[in-house]
Amino acid sequence: MVKTIEKNNKKYFQCEICGFVYKTKELAQKCEVWCEKYKSCNVEITKYAVSLE
């Protein structure tokens, strides 16, 4: 289940398996599905990850 994070009045979405954060819920869901199925990360998905620092 994707986790919603609010920071600086913006919503972000986190893959709860690997912890990567995305601007869209759809990308976070794709990441979670991949992580669950393959027990790894997909560079074609994670290239859209953002840093909240």
N, CA, C and O atoms as a Tripos MOL2 file, in Angstrom:
@<TRIPOS>MOLECULE
protein
  212   211    53     0     0
PROTEIN
NO_CHARGES

@<TRIPOS>ATOM
      1 N           0.8470   -1.1740    0.0000 N.3       1 MET1
      2 CA          0.0000    0.0000    0.0000 C.3       1 MET1
      3 C           0.8940    1.2400    0.0000 C.2       1 MET1
      4 O           1.7640    1.3810    0.8600 O.2       1 MET1
      5 N           0.6860    2.1090   -0.9360 N.am      2 VAL2
      6 CA          1.4770    3.3230   -1.0940 C.3       2 VAL2
      7 C           1.1980    4.2780    0.0650 C.2       2 VAL2
      8 O           0.0530    4.4710    0.4730 O.2       2 VAL2
      9 N           2.2700    4.8640    0.5800 N.am      3 LYS3
     10 CA          2.1570    5.8200    1.6840 C.3       3 LYS3
     11 C           2.1280    7.2420    1.1190 C.2       3 LYS3
     12 O           2.9210    7.5780    0.2390 O.2       3 LYS3
     13 N           1.2160    8.0770    1.6250 N.am      4 THR4
     14 CA          1.1340    9.4710    1.2070 C.3       4 THR4
     15 C           1.9120   10.3350    2.1960 C.2       4 THR4
     16 O           1.7610   10.2060    3.4110 O.2       4 THR4
     17 N           2.7430   11.2160    1.6520 N.am      5 ILE5
     18 CA          3.5550   12.1140    2.4580 C.3       5 ILE5
     19 C           3.2330   13.5470    2.0430 C.2       5 ILE5
     20 O           3.1810   13.8540    0.8530 O.2       5 ILE5
     21 N           3.0200   14.4160    3.0180 N.am      6 GLU6
     22 CA          2.8020   15.8320    2.7150 C.3       6 GLU6
     23 C           4.0010   16.6210    3.2050 C.2       6 GLU6
     24 O           4.4070   16.5110    4.3620 O.2       6 GLU6
     25 N           4.5650   17.4230    2.3000 N.am      7 LYS7
     26 CA          5.7120   18.2570    2.6550 C.3       7 LYS7
     27 C           5.6260   19.5450    1.8480 C.2       7 LYS7
     28 O           5.4300   19.5170    0.6330 O.2       7 LYS7
     29 N           5.7730   20.6620    2.5280 N.am      8 ASN8
     30 CA          5.6980   21.9820    1.8830 C.3       8 ASN8
     31 C           4.3990   22.1470    1.0880 C.2       8 ASN8
     32 O           4.3990   22.6710   -0.0260 O.2       8 ASN8
     33 N           3.3070   21.6930    1.6790 N.am      9 ASN9
     34 CA          1.9760   21.7880    1.0750 C.3       9 ASN9
     35 C           1.8410   21.0260   -0.2520 C.2       9 ASN9
     36 O           0.9810   21.3490   -1.0720 O.2       9 ASN9
     37 N           2.6880   20.0250   -0.4560 N.am     10 LYS10
     38 CA          2.6070   19.1820   -1.6520 C.3      10 LYS10
     39 C           2.4830   17.7300   -1.2100 C.2      10 LYS10
     40 O           2.9790   17.3460   -0.1510 O.2      10 LYS10
     41 N           1.8140   16.9290   -2.0350 N.am     11 LYS11
     42 CA          1.6790   15.5110   -1.7360 C.3      11 LYS11
     43 C           2.6890   14.7010   -2.5440 C.2      11 LYS11
     44 O           2.9190   14.9420   -3.7290 O.2      11 LYS11
     45 N           3.2680   13.7490   -1.8610 N.am     12 TYR12
     46 CA          4.1940   12.8090   -2.4920 C.3      12 TYR12
     47 C           3.7440   11.4110   -2.0960 C.2      12 TYR12
     48 O           2.9840   11.2300   -1.1440 O.2      12 TYR12
     49 N           4.2250   10.4320   -2.8400 N.am     13 PHE13
     50 CA          3.7980    9.0580   -2.6100 C.3      13 PHE13
     51 C           5.0170    8.1570   -2.5180 C.2      13 PHE13
     52 O           5.9320    8.2440   -3.3370 O.2      13 PHE13
     53 N           5.0210    7.2850   -1.5070 N.am     14 GLN14
     54 CA          6.1820    6.4560   -1.2220 C.3      14 GLN14
     55 C           5.8730    4.9780   -1.3870 C.2      14 GLN14
     56 O           4.8530    4.4810   -0.9100 O.2      14 GLN14
     57 N           6.7770    4.2870   -2.0710 N.am     15 CYS15
     58 CA          6.7270    2.8260   -2.1340 C.3      15 CYS15
     59 C           7.1170    2.3280   -0.7470 C.2      15 CYS15
     60 O           8.2070    2.6330   -0.2630 O.2      15 CYS15
     61 N           6.2520    1.5810   -0.1170 N.am     16 GLU16
     62 CA          6.5430    1.1260    1.2450 C.3      16 GLU16
     63 C           7.4960   -0.0660    1.2830 C.2      16 GLU16
     64 O           7.9100   -0.4910    2.3620 O.2      16 GLU16
     65 N           7.8450   -0.6030    0.1300 N.am     17 ILE17
     66 CA          8.7860   -1.7190    0.1120 C.3      17 ILE17
     67 C          10.2270   -1.2150    0.0510 C.2      17 ILE17
     68 O          11.0610   -1.6130    0.8650 O.2      17 ILE17
     69 N          10.5200   -0.3390   -0.9150 N.am     18 CYS18
     70 CA         11.9030    0.1360   -1.0500 C.3      18 CYS18
     71 C          12.1150    1.5400   -0.5030 C.2      18 CYS18
     72 O          13.2510    1.9340   -0.2360 O.2      18 CYS18
     73 N          11.0250    2.3090   -0.3310 N.am     19 GLY19
     74 CA         11.1440    3.6330    0.2580 C.3      19 GLY19
     75 C          11.2990    4.7810   -0.7260 C.2      19 GLY19
     76 O          11.3370    5.9400   -0.3110 O.2      19 GLY19
     77 N          11.3890    4.4910   -2.0180 N.am     20 PHE20
     78 CA         11.4920    5.5790   -2.9920 C.3      20 PHE20
     79 C          10.2220    6.4160   -2.9830 C.2      20 PHE20
     80 O           9.1260    5.9040   -2.7550 O.2      20 PHE20
     81 N          10.3860    7.7180   -3.2350 N.am     21 VAL21
     82 CA          9.2750    8.6710   -3.1900 C.3      21 VAL21
     83 C           9.0470    9.2340   -4.5910 C.2      21 VAL21
     84 O           9.9930    9.5060   -5.3290 O.2      21 VAL21
     85 N           7.7650    9.4040   -4.9410 N.am     22 TYR22
     86 CA          7.3810    9.8670   -6.2790 C.3      22 TYR22
     87 C           6.3630   10.9940   -6.1910 C.2      22 TYR22
     88 O           5.6990   11.1750   -5.1700 O.2      22 TYR22
     89 N           6.2520   11.7520   -7.2850 N.am     23 LYS23
     90 CA          5.2850   12.8410   -7.3440 C.3      23 LYS23
     91 C           3.8740   12.3430   -7.6410 C.2      23 LYS23
     92 O           2.8970   13.0310   -7.3450 O.2      23 LYS23
     93 N           3.7630   11.1450   -8.2260 N.am     24 THR24
     94 CA          2.4390   10.6120   -8.5460 C.3      24 THR24
     95 C           2.2050    9.2730   -7.8540 C.2      24 THR24
     96 O           3.1300    8.4890   -7.6380 O.2      24 THR24
     97 N           0.9690    9.0430   -7.5220 N.am     25 LYS25
     98 CA          0.5870    7.7860   -6.8800 C.3      25 LYS25
     99 C           0.7930    6.6120   -7.8370 C.2      25 LYS25
    100 O           1.1600    5.5140   -7.4180 O.2      25 LYS25
    101 N           0.5540    6.8560   -9.1200 N.am     26 GLU26
    102 CA          0.6850    5.7970  -10.1170 C.3      26 GLU26
    103 C           2.1070    5.2510  -10.1770 C.2      26 GLU26
    104 O           2.3060    4.0390  -10.2540 O.2      26 GLU26
    105 N           3.0970    6.1440  -10.1420 N.am     27 LEU27
    106 CA          4.4840    5.6880  -10.1690 C.3      27 LEU27
    107 C           4.8350    4.9100   -8.9030 C.2      27 LEU27
    108 O           5.5240    3.8920   -8.9720 O.2      27 LEU27
    109 N           4.3740    5.3750   -7.7670 N.am     28 ALA28
    110 CA          4.6470    4.6640   -6.5120 C.3      28 ALA28
    111 C           3.9990    3.2790   -6.5280 C.2      28 ALA28
    112 O           4.5780    2.3170   -6.0250 O.2      28 ALA28
    113 N           2.8120    3.1780   -7.0970 N.am     29 GLN29
    114 CA          2.1430    1.8780   -7.1950 C.3      29 GLN29
    115 C           2.8960    0.9430   -8.1330 C.2      29 GLN29
    116 O           3.0520   -0.2400   -7.8330 O.2      29 GLN29
    117 N           3.3620    1.4620   -9.2630 N.am     30 LYS30
    118 CA          4.1510    0.6410  -10.1920 C.3      30 LYS30
    119 C           5.4110    0.1370   -9.5010 C.2      30 LYS30
    120 O           5.8000   -1.0190   -9.6620 O.2      30 LYS30
    121 N           6.0440    1.0190   -8.7320 N.am     31 CYS31
    122 CA          7.2510    0.6490   -8.0050 C.3      31 CYS31
    123 C           6.9580   -0.4720   -7.0120 C.2      31 CYS31
    124 O           7.7060   -1.4460   -6.9340 O.2      31 CYS31
    125 N           5.8810   -0.3360   -6.2610 N.am     32 GLU32
    126 CA          5.5290   -1.3610   -5.2760 C.3      32 GLU32
    127 C           5.2390   -2.7090   -5.9300 C.2      32 GLU32
    128 O           5.6620   -3.7530   -5.4330 O.2      32 GLU32
    129 N           4.5240   -2.6800   -7.0340 N.am     33 VAL33
    130 CA          4.2050   -3.9210   -7.7480 C.3      33 VAL33
    131 C           5.4950   -4.6000   -8.2080 C.2      33 VAL33
    132 O           5.6560   -5.8110   -8.0570 O.2      33 VAL33
    133 N           6.4120   -3.8070   -8.7710 N.am     34 TRP34
    134 CA          7.6880   -4.3630   -9.2450 C.3      34 TRP34
    135 C           8.4900   -4.9200   -8.0680 C.2      34 TRP34
    136 O           8.9860   -6.0450   -8.1260 O.2      34 TRP34
    137 N           8.6130   -4.1290   -7.0070 N.am     35 CYS35
    138 CA          9.3860   -4.5610   -5.8290 C.3      35 CYS35
    139 C           8.8410   -5.8670   -5.2540 C.2      35 CYS35
    140 O           9.6060   -6.7680   -4.9100 O.2      35 CYS35
    141 N           7.5250   -5.9630   -5.1540 N.am     36 GLU36
    142 CA          6.8910   -7.1580   -4.5930 C.3      36 GLU36
    143 C           7.1310   -8.3750   -5.4760 C.2      36 GLU36
    144 O           7.4410   -9.4610   -4.9870 O.2      36 GLU36
    145 N           6.9860   -8.1810   -6.7720 N.am     37 LYS37
    146 CA          7.0900   -9.3180   -7.6990 C.3      37 LYS37
    147 C           8.5250   -9.7920   -7.8970 C.2      37 LYS37
    148 O           8.7860  -10.9950   -7.9080 O.2      37 LYS37
    149 N           9.4680   -8.8400   -8.0560 N.am     38 TYR38
    150 CA         10.8340   -9.2020   -8.4240 C.3      38 TYR38
    151 C          11.8600   -9.0420   -7.3040 C.2      38 TYR38
    152 O          13.0250   -9.3990   -7.4790 O.2      38 TYR38
    153 N          11.4360   -8.5060   -6.1520 N.am     39 LYS39
    154 CA         12.3410   -8.3060   -5.0090 C.3      39 LYS39
    155 C          13.5730   -7.4860   -5.4140 C.2      39 LYS39
    156 O          14.6870   -7.7390   -4.9560 O.2      39 LYS39
    157 N          13.3360   -6.4920   -6.2900 N.am     40 SER40
    158 CA         14.3920   -5.5970   -6.7450 C.3      40 SER40
    159 C          13.7480   -4.2970   -7.2080 C.2      40 SER40
    160 O          12.5240   -4.1640   -7.2110 O.2      40 SER40
    161 N          14.5880   -3.3360   -7.6000 N.am     41 CYS41
    162 CA         14.0750   -2.0710   -8.1310 C.3      41 CYS41
    163 C          14.2650   -2.0340   -9.6410 C.2      41 CYS41
    164 O          15.1840   -2.6530  -10.1770 O.2      41 CYS41
    165 N          13.3930   -1.3060  -10.3140 N.am     42 ASN42
    166 CA         13.4400   -1.1660  -11.7510 C.3      42 ASN42
    167 C          13.9190    0.2460  -12.0710 C.2      42 ASN42
    168 O          13.2630    1.2190  -11.6990 O.2      42 ASN42
    169 N          15.0570    0.3700  -12.7570 N.am     43 VAL43
    170 CA         15.6320    1.6830  -13.0470 C.3      43 VAL43
    171 C          14.7040    2.5310  -13.9160 C.2      43 VAL43
    172 O          14.7690    3.7580  -13.8520 O.2      43 VAL43
    173 N          13.8530    1.9180  -14.7170 N.am     44 GLU44
    174 CA         12.9180    2.6660  -15.5520 C.3      44 GLU44
    175 C          11.8100    3.3100  -14.7060 C.2      44 GLU44
    176 O          11.1640    4.2590  -15.1520 O.2      44 GLU44
    177 N          11.5940    2.8080  -13.5130 N.am     45 ILE45
    178 CA         10.6240    3.4060  -12.5850 C.3      45 ILE45
    179 C          11.3410    4.3510  -11.6240 C.2      45 ILE45
    180 O          10.9060    5.4840  -11.4180 O.2      45 ILE45
    181 N          12.4310    3.8850  -11.0440 N.am     46 THR46
    182 CA         13.1050    4.6760  -10.0090 C.3      46 THR46
    183 C          13.7590    5.9400  -10.5450 C.2      46 THR46
    184 O          14.1050    6.8210   -9.7580 O.2      46 THR46
    185 N          13.9400    6.0580  -11.8550 N.am     47 LYS47
    186 CA         14.5100    7.2940  -12.3930 C.3      47 LYS47
    187 C          13.5900    8.4850  -12.1640 C.2      47 LYS47
    188 O          14.0240    9.6310  -12.2780 O.2      47 LYS47
    189 N          12.3230    8.2270  -11.8430 N.am     48 TYR48
    190 CA         11.3540    9.2860  -11.5530 C.3      48 TYR48
    191 C          11.2440    9.6020  -10.0570 C.2      48 TYR48
    192 O          10.4600   10.4640   -9.6600 O.2      48 TYR48
    193 N          12.0170    8.9160   -9.2440 N.am     49 ALA49
    194 CA         11.9830    9.1530   -7.8090 C.3      49 ALA49
    195 C          12.4990   10.5610   -7.4920 C.2      49 ALA49
    196 O          13.3390   11.1070   -8.2060 O.2      49 ALA49
    197 N          11.9770   11.1300   -6.4100 N.am     50 VAL50
    198 CA         12.3910   12.4820   -6.0040 C.3      50 VAL50
    199 C          12.9470   12.4390   -4.5770 C.2      50 VAL50
    200 O          12.6420   11.5360   -3.7980 O.2      50 VAL50
    201 N          13.7540   13.4230   -4.2680 N.am     51 SER51
    202 CA         14.3040   13.5580   -2.9220 C.3      51 SER51
    203 C          13.4900   14.5860   -2.1550 C.2      51 SER51
    204 O          13.1550   15.6390   -2.6960 O.2      51 SER51
    205 N          13.1700   14.2950   -0.9120 N.am     52 LEU52
    206 CA         12.4040   15.2290   -0.0890 C.3      52 LEU52
    207 C          13.2960   16.0650    0.8200 C.2      52 LEU52
    208 O          12.7880   16.7640    1.6970 O.2      52 LEU52
    209 N          14.5870   16.0100    0.6360 N.am     53 GLU53
    210 CA         15.5210   16.7890    1.4670 C.3      53 GLU53
    211 C          15.6800   18.1780    0.9530 C.2      53 GLU53
    212 O          16.4260   18.9680    1.5300 O.2      53 GLU53
@<TRIPOS>BOND
     1     1     2 1
     2     2     3 1
     3     3     4 2
     4     3     5 am
     5     5     6 1
     6     6     7 1
     7     7     8 2
     8     7     9 am
     9     9    10 1
    10    10    11 1
    11    11    12 2
    12    11    13 am
    13    13    14 1
    14    14    15 1
    15    15    16 2
    16    15    17 am
    17    17    18 1
    18    18    19 1
    19    19    20 2
    20    19    21 am
    21    21    22 1
    22    22    23 1
    23    23    24 2
    24    23    25 am
    25    25    26 1
    26    26    27 1
    27    27    28 2
    28    27    29 am
    29    29    30 1
    30    30    31 1
    31    31    32 2
    32    31    33 am
    33    33    34 1
    34    34    35 1
    35    35    36 2
    36    35    37 am
    37    37    38 1
    38    38    39 1
    39    39    40 2
    40    39    41 am
    41    41    42 1
    42    42    43 1
    43    43    44 2
    44    43    45 am
    45    45    46 1
    46    46    47 1
    47    47    48 2
    48    47    49 am
    49    49    50 1
    50    50    51 1
    51    51    52 2
    52    51    53 am
    53    53    54 1
    54    54    55 1
    55    55    56 2
    56    55    57 am
    57    57    58 1
    58    58    59 1
    59    59    60 2
    60    59    61 am
    61    61    62 1
    62    62    63 1
    63    63    64 2
    64    63    65 am
    65    65    66 1
    66    66    67 1
    67    67    68 2
    68    67    69 am
    69    69    70 1
    70    70    71 1
    71    71    72 2
    72    71    73 am
    73    73    74 1
    74    74    75 1
    75    75    76 2
    76    75    77 am
    77    77    78 1
    78    78    79 1
    79    79    80 2
    80    79    81 am
    81    81    82 1
    82    82    83 1
    83    83    84 2
    84    83    85 am
    85    85    86 1
    86    86    87 1
    87    87    88 2
    88    87    89 am
    89    89    90 1
    90    90    91 1
    91    91    92 2
    92    91    93 am
    93    93    94 1
    94    94    95 1
    95    95    96 2
    96    95    97 am
    97    97    98 1
    98    98    99 1
    99    99   100 2
   100    99   101 am
   101   101   102 1
   102   102   103 1
   103   103   104 2
   104   103   105 am
   105   105   106 1
   106   106   107 1
   107   107   108 2
   108   107   109 am
   109   109   110 1
   110   110   111 1
   111   111   112 2
   112   111   113 am
   113   113   114 1
   114   114   115 1
   115   115   116 2
   116   115   117 am
   117   117   118 1
   118   118   119 1
   119   119   120 2
   120   119   121 am
   121   121   122 1
   122   122   123 1
   123   123   124 2
   124   123   125 am
   125   125   126 1
   126   126   127 1
   127   127   128 2
   128   127   129 am
   129   129   130 1
   130   130   131 1
   131   131   132 2
   132   131   133 am
   133   133   134 1
   134   134   135 1
   135   135   136 2
   136   135   137 am
   137   137   138 1
   138   138   139 1
   139   139   140 2
   140   139   141 am
   141   141   142 1
   142   142   143 1
   143   143   144 2
   144   143   145 am
   145   145   146 1
   146   146   147 1
   147   147   148 2
   148   147   149 am
   149   149   150 1
   150   150   151 1
   151   151   152 2
   152   151   153 am
   153   153   154 1
   154   154   155 1
   155   155   156 2
   156   155   157 am
   157   157   158 1
   158   158   159 1
   159   159   160 2
   160   159   161 am
   161   161   162 1
   162   162   163 1
   163   163   164 2
   164   163   165 am
   165   165   166 1
   166   166   167 1
   167   167   168 2
   168   167   169 am
   169   169   170 1
   170   170   171 1
   171   171   172 2
   172   171   173 am
   173   173   174 1
   174   174   175 1
   175   175   176 2
   176   175   177 am
   177   177   178 1
   178   178   179 1
   179   179   180 2
   180   179   181 am
   181   181   182 1
   182   182   183 1
   183   183   184 2
   184   183   185 am
   185   185   186 1
   186   186   187 1
   187   187   188 2
   188   187   189 am
   189   189   190 1
   190   190   191 1
   191   191   192 2
   192   191   193 am
   193   193   194 1
   194   194   195 1
   195   195   196 2
   196   195   197 am
   197   197   198 1
   198   198   199 1
   199   199   200 2
   200   199   201 am
   201   201   202 1
   202   202   203 1
   203   203   204 2
   204   203   205 am
   205   205   206 1
   206   206   207 1
   207   207   208 2
   208   207   209 am
   209   209   210 1
   210   210   211 1
   211   211   212 2
@<TRIPOS>SUBSTRUCTURE
     1 MET1         2 RESIDUE 1 A MET
     2 VAL2         6 RESIDUE 1 A VAL
     3 LYS3        10 RESIDUE 1 A LYS
     4 THR4        14 RESIDUE 1 A THR
     5 ILE5        18 RESIDUE 1 A ILE
     6 GLU6        22 RESIDUE 1 A GLU
     7 LYS7        26 RESIDUE 1 A LYS
     8 ASN8        30 RESIDUE 1 A ASN
     9 ASN9        34 RESIDUE 1 A ASN
    10 LYS10       38 RESIDUE 1 A LYS
    11 LYS11       42 RESIDUE 1 A LYS
    12 TYR12       46 RESIDUE 1 A TYR
    13 PHE13       50 RESIDUE 1 A PHE
    14 GLN14       54 RESIDUE 1 A GLN
    15 CYS15       58 RESIDUE 1 A CYS
    16 GLU16       62 RESIDUE 1 A GLU
    17 ILE17       66 RESIDUE 1 A ILE
    18 CYS18       70 RESIDUE 1 A CYS
    19 GLY19       74 RESIDUE 1 A GLY
    20 PHE20       78 RESIDUE 1 A PHE
    21 VAL21       82 RESIDUE 1 A VAL
    22 TYR22       86 RESIDUE 1 A TYR
    23 LYS23       90 RESIDUE 1 A LYS
    24 THR24       94 RESIDUE 1 A THR
    25 LYS25       98 RESIDUE 1 A LYS
    26 GLU26      102 RESIDUE 1 A GLU
    27 LEU27      106 RESIDUE 1 A LEU
    28 ALA28      110 RESIDUE 1 A ALA
    29 GLN29      114 RESIDUE 1 A GLN
    30 LYS30      118 RESIDUE 1 A LYS
    31 CYS31      122 RESIDUE 1 A CYS
    32 GLU32      126 RESIDUE 1 A GLU
    33 VAL33      130 RESIDUE 1 A VAL
    34 TRP34      134 RESIDUE 1 A TRP
    35 CYS35      138 RESIDUE 1 A CYS
    36 GLU36      142 RESIDUE 1 A GLU
    37 LYS37      146 RESIDUE 1 A LYS
    38 TYR38      150 RESIDUE 1 A TYR
    39 LYS39      154 RESIDUE 1 A LYS
    40 SER40      158 RESIDUE 1 A SER
    41 CYS41      162 RESIDUE 1 A CYS
    42 ASN42      166 RESIDUE 1 A ASN
    43 VAL43      170 RESIDUE 1 A VAL
    44 GLU44      174 RESIDUE 1 A GLU
    45 ILE45      178 RESIDUE 1 A ILE
    46 THR46      182 RESIDUE 1 A THR
    47 LYS47      186 RESIDUE 1 A LYS
    48 TYR48      190 RESIDUE 1 A TYR
    49 ALA49      194 RESIDUE 1 A ALA
    50 VAL50      198 RESIDUE 1 A VAL
    51 SER51      202 RESIDUE 1 A SER
    52 LEU52      206 RESIDUE 1 A LEU
    53 GLU53      210 RESIDUE 1 A GLU
